[in-house]
Amino acid sequence: MSASIVDVDASAWVGHWISHGPVAGPTDPIGIGREDGDADFGRYLFSTTFDLDDAPAEALVRLTADSRYVLFCNGEEVGRGPVRSQPRRLSYDVLDLAPHLVEGENSLVVLVTYYGSPNSFWFPAAANPIIGRRPVLVLEGRVGDVTLATDGTWRSAAMPAWTLATGIAHIGVPVEEVDARELPVGWRLGEGIAWEPASILSASHPGALARSQPPTDPYGPLIRRRIGVLGGDVVVPEAGTWSRVAARPEGENVIERATSVVEAPAKPAGAGVDYAGDGGALHGVLDMGRVVAGNVSFEIDAPAGTRVDLHYREVAWKPGKADPMSLPMTGTTYVARGHDDAYGSLEVNGFRYIHVVIDAPDDAQVTFRGLTVSERLYPYENEARFASSDPELDALWKAALRTVQLNSQDAFTDCPTREQRAWVGDGTVHQMVHLAGSTDWRLCWQYLHLGDSPRSDGILPMSVAGETERGNGFTIPDWSLYWIRGVYEMHRYTDDLDQLRELFPTAERIVRWYLPYVTDDGILADVPEWNLVDWSSIFLPGRSSILTSMWVAALGHVAEIAERLENLGTARWARGLIESAREGFEQFWDASRGTYIDHIVDGEPRDAASQLAGALAILSGLAPRERWDSIVAWIADPDRMVVRSWIGGDGGYSAEKIFEQLQGIQRIDWDAQEECVSAQPFASFLVHDALALAGRADLIVRNMRRWSVYLQGGYDTFGECWGWGTPVHGWSSTPMRDLARYVVGVSPAAPGFATARIEPAYGVVERFEGEVASPEGMIAVSVDGRAVTVDSPIPFEVRDGAGTAHHREAGRYSF
């Protein structure tokens, strides 16, 4: 028996890459003059059978596919994957077949999806003449005395029942269609399938030597899955209404067909029972009660050819109002086979409302039932908690956890609804919430490793493992600086030197990327590409205080990590750049207002002095300590604060503002001398960090109450921006981290969280208690007035209500 069969971490595989259909010989053996990802979207089945005398207690197999797979053993789902990754770092999974095995004959069926065209979470490999152009699968393992390994004895079949909808705007998320008339009822068991022999694929280029077993080009060594198993609740709608629409739906795809009936004349109907077509359609609006994210299932009794369109929406339909830049253009279509009609989606979608449009033949009897959503989210392990005498803060804590969990799937995503992209900057907030909220930090590392995919010049793509990275175009440079902060957070929380060494070269290349834009006096000017930082109306052209502060803060993180890794030369270099910037940064100081301005253009200081300009000056250490109070007075004054964005407002994205931004126009419609532009929810964590450094936890709590505006109408999640955007955006979840770090007061006192620092916010909330994650378990803190009780699994230092610091070993203490 080959050792690699049972060694699920071995780099060499026994299983072969297999695909469907004949394999043509290479016409271009050097791989020049070809297109990547030749195959279009398709789904394919691969299968084998084997006999067992006894079902073993454990039967591990490992497998992966390009693009995605679902593995069935004897008709039962075992798992699905792989998690999103770049093609040359393709991930594989280890699954246990044992719970699904029986004595006698067993079947394995693998459904493989190949997307063909890049989307939000996948892009095709840079193919060689044979591999990387079509769906592939590799599987191997040992089941009792049976060796399983994909090879030419496996069977394959194309599954034309599945297609993707076309003609949909903003189609980053695949919209699947399934015609069950072409799908046998027993397909998960391999029944009713027109099988053909599977094809073995061999890498084809001068150095490949026709190798067909991983590791091979273009997929690299294959990396074992770094994160846990996704799962969650099975959710049913909380409410729903049904109506009969006089006209049949029109359009080629689910979005067109669903929206064509939303405002059509209709009359109330039952829940889809005894439906007579009468030349019209049945329209249901189901409310899940909150935003959910997962796989949709339902059953229907209807004649063959009956079409069911499900349109997923974040918010309820408002007559006469559409926001195509914001609302998700997602859904699914199912065409009934006429019997045994049970649908289960393969794509994950997020939504609150489902518009169900049933288009059946006239006088048909239709029963629609059993719609559920099986959530597919990353679980919290030992979930943190917070309870206080202030119900508003309790609600904010729960909403932040829920918002991040909906955006914690196989990566940290911006939203589970409209995009599902892994934006490199957004994830820093998700990461901080996970670090405080759960003892499983694997997804925090996954965020960094997935983002560690620099362009040739060293800067990171703005989002990774999808069409944006594959395009290799312009980026958001400061998103890379946020990523460095994520590396620094893991240094503080885990101090895993092996992983830090792996990530550190990219962090150093990022800060070096900015060097051509450093002026003689050490600050940044005229940085190209899309400098974003936040959706707020901040000014970044010319000489930028904001970009300089962010870069200097990143240099400080790089220096500290370099010292920890004993890379003293890089640490000295980084600290030298910080000192060079310190004197030049003085040009941004506005003594009359006691804060820092955003920028200087053509030697002229401009008026705008945003909340972020002042906060980042504190965080970077470029603002002297004696100025902090005046800066705080400016950036935390609610009477000065205004909300502005260059691309949105008044309930949604603004086409006019976006067009002006593209033309280089940024209009000031506030008093830039007297008013201060507030950070949007995302970058507010930087403002709160600055307030914490200045000793003003009370102002953090006052500011986070603004997030309560999102918790209306049944929503329990935080939206994208102040007044517009998606209703569940992970980057807006700082209140949970702030309550854990600045109210409960728990943070690392030393790298690796070897010691905890506990500084509760006495007097801000009358009574509160919380549990916050550490590497050794949950740290519990309870405060009543100025009395504090701490129960910690690690040593800690705590500040009591009188301001006295106490150092204690692990255990439970009261002060």
C-alpha positions, -999 to 999 in steps of 0.1 A, spaced: 0 0 0 15 34 -10 22 57 19 8 86 0 -27 70 0 -30 75 37 -8 105 42 -32 133 36 -4 159 38 19 143 13 29 166 -16 28 137 -42 -6 122 -51 -14 87 -64 -48 99 -78 -47 113 -114 -62 145 -127 -94 133 -146 -118 152 -168 -148 145 -191 -145 139 -228 -117 131 -251 -84 148 -247 -68 162 -279 -30 161 -282 -12 194 -277 -10 214 -309 11 241 -292 35 222 -269 52 254 -256 19 269 -246 21 300 -268 -8 317 -285 -37 302 -266 -66 314 -244 -69 306 -207 -101 288 -195 -112 274 -229 -142 255 -215 -175 274 -208 -196 269 -177 -206 234 -171 -214 208 -145 -201 172 -147 -204 140 -128 -176 116 -119 -182 82 -103 -168 50 -91 -181 20 -71 -164 -3 -46 -173 -33 -24 -167 -36 14 -169 -66 36 -171 -43 66 -176 -6 69 -145 9 86 -146 33 116 -126 59 96 -121 63 58 -103 95 49 -101 107 13 -86 139 0 -98 156 -31 -100 189 -50 -114 201 -83 -113 231 -106 -136 250 -100 -158 234 -73 -171 200 -62 -198 183 -41 -189 147 -30 -217 122 -25 -213 87 -9 -242 64 -14 -263 94 -23 -255 114 8 -235 146 7 -201 143 24 -187 177 17 -181 205 -8 -152 226 -18 -125 236 -24 -123 269 -5 -115 299 -27 -78 302 -36 -55 312 -64 -51 285 -90 -14 280 -83 -22 276 -46 -52 253 -51 -67 240 -19 -78 204 -12 -100 189 14 -98 158 37 -132 142 42 -143 111 61 -165 86 42 -170 63 71 -204 77 83 -219 70 49 -204 36 40 -223 3 40 -214 -34 37 -214 -45 1 -214 -21 -29 -208 16 -23 -209 45 -47 -189 77 -49 -203 105 -71 -186 138 -74 -204 168 -90 -178 192 -104 -186 227 -115 -164 245 -140 -172 282 -142 -153 290 -173 -154 328 -169 -140 345 -139 -164 356 -112 -163 371 -77 -145 341 -61 -128 322 -90 -107 327 -120 -92 302 -145 -57 289 -142 -30 300 -166 -34 268 -185 -8 246 -202 -20 231 -235 -40 204 -217 -46 211 -179 -63 243 -168 -86 246 -197 -115 224 -185 -130 208 -154 -107 185 -134 -109 163 -104 -84 144 -83 -93 121 -53 -74 95 -34 -78 76 -1 -80 42 16 -113 26 26 -106 -5 45 -87 -27 21 -98 -7 -9 -76 19 -25 -95 48 -41 -77 69 -67 -91 88 -97 -79 72 -129 -92 59 -162 -115 34 -145 -137 62 -132 -168 73 -152 -179 108 -162 -209 126 -177 -218 161 -188 -248 174 -170 -265 199 -193 -294 204 -168 -274 232 -152 -267 265 -170 -259 300 -159 -282 329 -165 -269 356 -189 -277 392 -195 -276 402 -158 -259 434 -146 -232 431 -120 -230 394 -124 -201 387 -101 -221 360 -83 -232 331 -105 -269 329 -111 -277 292 -117 -305 276 -138 -315 240 -136 -339 222 -159 -349 191 -140 -364 175 -171 -327 167 -180 -318 156 -145 -325 120 -134 -340 117 -100 -312 94 -87 -283 114 -101 -266 116 -66 -264 78 -67 -252 78 -103 -285 64 -115 -299 72 -149 -267 87 -161 -252 82 -196 -217 74 -184 -185 76 -204 -150 67 -193 -132 96 -176 -101 110 -192 -68 113 -175 -51 147 -181 -14 150 -183 4 183 -180 18 193 -214 49 215 -218 86 207 -223 93 201 -186 60 184 -176 71 149 -188 33 141 -192 28 140 -154 -9 134 -145 -7 133 -107 -3 163 -85 18 183 -81 15 195 -116 14 228 -135 -8 249 -134 -21 240 -99 12 239 -79 17 217 -48 -20 217 -36 -24 230 -1 -45 214 26 -75 234 36 -66 258 64 -100 265 78 -129 247 95 -162 234 81 -189 259 71 -224 253 85 -252 270 104 -289 270 110 -317 258 86 -339 289 83 -376 291 72 -394 323 61 -411 342 89 -438 357 67 -450 356 31 -478 368 8 -490 353 -25 -508 369 -54 -520 359 -88 -506 381 -116 -527 387 -146 -498 386 -171 -471 360 -176 -436 370 -167 -414 384 -195 -377 382 -200 -349 357 -206 -335 355 -170 -347 354 -135 -341 390 -128 -361 402 -158 -389 377 -152 -393 384 -115 -391 422 -118 -416 422 -147 -444 410 -123 -436 429 -92 -458 458 -100 -482 440 -124 -519 439 -116 -526 411 -91 -550 397 -66 -544 378 -34 -539 340 -37 -533 311 -14 -498 297 -8 -495 282 -43 -521 254 -38 -546 246 -65 -531 272 -89 -549 278 -122 -526 295 -147 -553 314 -165 -527 330 -187 -509 346 -157 -485 336 -129 -482 331 -92 -461 356 -73 -449 351 -37 -429 374 -15 -412 355 13 -395 373 42 -368 354 61 -370 380 89 -333 388 87 -305 386 61 -295 350 57 -268 334 35 -267 298 23 -282 272 0 -319 274 -9 -341 243 -11 -378 238 -19 -403 213 -32 -429 217 -58 -457 196 -73 -463 209 -108 -465 198 -144 -433 193 -164 -420 226 -178 -433 247 -149 -408 274 -143 -399 287 -109 -379 319 -107 -365 330 -73 -352 366 -71 -331 373 -40 -333 408 -25 -316 425 5 -345 450 10 -382 450 2 -392 462 -33 -403 498 -33 -426 507 -63 -409 530 -88 -376 528 -71 -346 508 -83 -310 510 -74 -291 487 -99 -257 498 -85 -266 485 -50 -292 458 -51 -281 422 -57 -289 409 -92 -290 374 -80 -315 345 -80 -321 310 -94 -344 293 -119 -358 258 -116 -378 241 -144 -399 212 -130 -396 176 -144 -432 169 -134 -425 145 -106 -401 142 -76 -393 179 -79 -371 189 -50 -346 217 -56 -314 224 -37 -291 253 -49 -254 247 -54 -245 284 -52 -245 303 -19 -266 335 -19 -274 361 8 -307 379 10 -337 387 32 -366 386 7 -373 360 -20 -396 368 -49 -411 335 -61 -426 336 -96 -443 304 -107 -451 302 -144 -472 270 -151 -494 259 -179 -531 270 -178 -553 251 -154 -523 234 -138 -524 223 -102 -493 236 -83 -482 232 -47 -450 250 -36 -437 241 -2 -408 236 22 -386 265 12 -356 266 36 -321 282 36 -293 261 50 -268 287 61 -232 281 51 -211 303 74 -179 300 94 -189 290 130 -177 308 160 -159 286 185 -165 296 222 -184 326 210 -176 358 230 -204 375 248 -213 409 262 -242 419 285 -247 452 302 -271 476 319 -274 493 285 -296 473 260 -285 495 231 -249 484 235 -259 447 239 -278 449 206 -248 465 188 -226 437 200 -249 410 187 -254 428 154 -217 431 148 -211 394 154 -240 385 131 -227 409 104 -193 395 104 -205 359 105 -226 365 74 -194 377 57 -173 348 70 -176 320 46 -145 304 29 -130 339 31 -139 373 46 -163 389 21 -176 424 17 -213 413 16 -230 379 12 -255 394 -12 -243 416 -40 -207 406 -44 -191 380 -21 -157 393 -30 -126 390 -8 -115 426 -7 -80 429 8 -88 460 29 -123 452 42 -111 420 60 -91 438 86 -124 446 105 -137 410 102 -103 398 115 -104 419 146 -140 408 154 -130 371 150 -99 376 172 -121 390 200 -152 369 193 -140 333 188 -111 311 198 -109 297 162 -85 321 144 -79 300 113 -100 322 91 -80 352 103 -48 336 90 -66 325 58 -75 362 52 -38 371 52 -26 341 31 -53 346 5 -44 383 3 -7 375 0 -8 375 -38 11 406 -49 14 420 -83 48 420 -100 55 454 -84 48 442 -49 14 458 -42 -17 437 -36 -48 434 -57 -78 452 -43 -97 419 -41 -83 384 -45 -92 350 -59 -116 364 -84 -120 383 -116 -104 415 -101 -71 398 -93 -72 379 -126 -75 412 -144 -42 424 -129 -53 460 -133 -53 491 -111 -56 485 -74 -64 503 -41 -29 508 -27 -40 516 8 -59 483 9 -24 467 11 -16 490 41 -48 476 59 -35 441 51 -2 449 69 -23 460 99 -39 425 97 -4 409 98 4 431 128 -28 420 146 -18 384 142 17 392 156 0 407 186 -25 379 191 -5 347 181 31 355 174 33 325 151 68 331 138 66 306 109 35 323 94 49 358 101 81 349 82 60 337 53 40 370 52 67 395 61 84 398 27 51 409 11 46 435 39 81 449 33 75 450 -5 42 469 1 58 497 21 87 499 -4 61 503 -32 55 538 -19 91 550 -20 89 566 -55 62 589 -41 81 601 -10 91 638 -13 124 652 -1 108 661 32 96 625 38 58 626 31 38 610 3 26 630 -27 8 622 -60 3 585 -53 -14 569 -83 -42 543 -88 -74 543 -67 -65 558 -33 -97 551 -13 -90 547 25 -128 551 31 -160 559 13 -161 593 31 -153 625 12 -117 628 22 -90 644 0 -60 623 -11 -45 641 -42 -13 661 -40 6 660 -7 -15 637 15 -15 637 53 -39 607 53 -18 585 30 14 596 48 -1 587 82 -13 553 70 21 545 54 40 556 85 17 534 107 24 505 84 62 512 86 59 510 124 41 476 122 68 464 97 96 476 121 81 459 151 76 426 133 111 428 118 126 432 153 106 402 164 120 382 135 155 396 143 156 414 110 172 445 125 184 460 93 148 463 79 136 476 113 162 504 113 154 513 77 116 515 85 121 536 116 144 559 96 116 566 71 93 573 100 117 599 114 121 615 80 84 619 77 80 634 111 94 668 103 78 671 69 44 662 84 43 695 102 32 712 70 -3 697 75 -8 712 110 -35 738 113 -28 756 146 -59 778 143 -82 747 144 -59 725 164 -60 696 139 -44 683 107 -57 691 72 -62 664 45 -38 676 18 -17 703 1 -20 709 -37 5 729 -57 20 742 -24 -13 755 -12 -28 740 20 -64 732 14 -92 737 40 -106 702 44 -97 687 78 -115 654 81 -120 631 110 -96 606 95 -68 632 90 -68 639 127 -73 603 138 -45 590 116 -21 617 128 -25 603 163 -24 567 154 8 570 133 26 588 161 33 618 138 11 641 160 29 651 193 11 640 224 5 675 235 -18 680 204 -40 650 210 -66 668 231 -71 695 205 -73 670 177 -99 650 197 -119 682 203 -121 687 165 -127 651 153 -152 642 180 -174 673 181 -208 662 169 -218 697 161 -190 699 135 -196 665 120 -211 661 85 -216 630 65 -204 631 29 -193 605 3 -178 610 -32 -200 582 -47 -231 578 -26 -258 593 -4 -295 599 -2 -302 563 1 -279 548 -26 -250 551 -50 -251 583 -70 -245 580 -107 -238 618 -109 -212 616 -81 -195 586 -97 -194 604 -130 -179 635 -115 -153 614 -96 -143 598 -129 -139 633 -143 -116 643 -114 -143 665 -98 -147 664 -60 -173 690 -49 -172 706 -15 -208 712 -4 -200 717 33 -181 744 52 -146 730 50 -133 756 75 -159 749 102 -172 714 95 -155 680 97 -163 651 74 -171 620 94 -155 586 86 -179 561 72 -186 529 93 -155 511 79 -127 535 88 -144 545 120 -123 518 137 -93 541 131 -111 570 147 -120 548 177 -84 536 180 -73 573 181 -98 581 208 -87 552 229 -51 563 227 -62 597 239 -80 580 269 -116 588 257 -134 555 257 -165 575 266 -164 591 231 -160 557 215 -192 545 231 -210 578 222 -200 574 186 -208 537 182 -245 545 191 -247 558 156 -248 522 144 -282 517 160 -297 534 129 -292 501 111 -312 480 135 -347 488 123 -373 470 103 -362 436 116 -326 440 104 -300 428 129 -269 437 108 -249 467 100 -251 484 66 -223 495 42 -224 533 47 -242 560 65 -276 560 48 -269 538 17 -254 506 5 -260 470 14 -277 462 47 -251 437 57 -215 448 52 -187 431 72 -164 462 72 -189 481 94 -187 458 124 -162 477 146 -187 482 176 -181 446 187 -143 449 186 -146 483 203 -167 469 231 -143 440 237 -111 461 234 -122 494 249 -152 487 272 -146 452 285 -110 463 280 -92 431 269 -62 432 245 -28 416 243 -2 431 265 27 413 247 32 396 214 14 363 212 -10 373 239 14 359 265 -1 384 289 -35 401 287 -40 438 293 -74 445 310 -85 482 311 -123 484 316 -141 516 308 -153 525 343 -181 550 345 -190 547 308 -215 519 314 -229 513 349 -226 475 348 -213 451 322 -197 418 318 -180 401 289 -160 372 276 -133 379 251 -111 353 233 -74 346 240 -52 318 227 -59 298 259 -96 304 261 -121 331 271 -111 359 295 -141 369 316 -145 404 330 -173 418 351 -176 454 362 -201 469 386 -194 506 392 -157 506 400 -155 470 412 -140 445 387 -138 407 386 -115 389 362 -113 352 354 -84 346 329 -67 315 316 -35 335 311 -15 360 332 -29 395 331 -24 431 342 -56 449 352 -64 486 360 -89 489 389 -114 516 394 -89 537 413 -64 536 384 -40 511 402 -24 484 380 -24 449 393 -4 420 379 -18 385 384 -12 349 372 -40 330 356 -71 326 378 -101 344 392 -97 377 411 -118 406 423 -106 442 428 
